[in-house]
Amino acid sequence: MPEFDWRSPESYESLQDAEIVDIAWECLRRNLDYRRDYEAIIANSPDGEVSSEFRRKWGICFRP
């Protein structure tokens, strides 16, 4: 897989027909604070689910 080049228009071709929630998810999943919180909550969750508090904090209503 080639390395992502944020300056290359070709790197964004897949987003041409993306829904707003897809773009929001791409931004959120790259957020280091979100990723740290997610790792911590999953590590402490016996069933692998995230809490409603976590969902509210990060504004998640479309992905678990």
Order of alpha helices (4+ residues) and beta strands (2+ residues): alpha-alpha-alpha
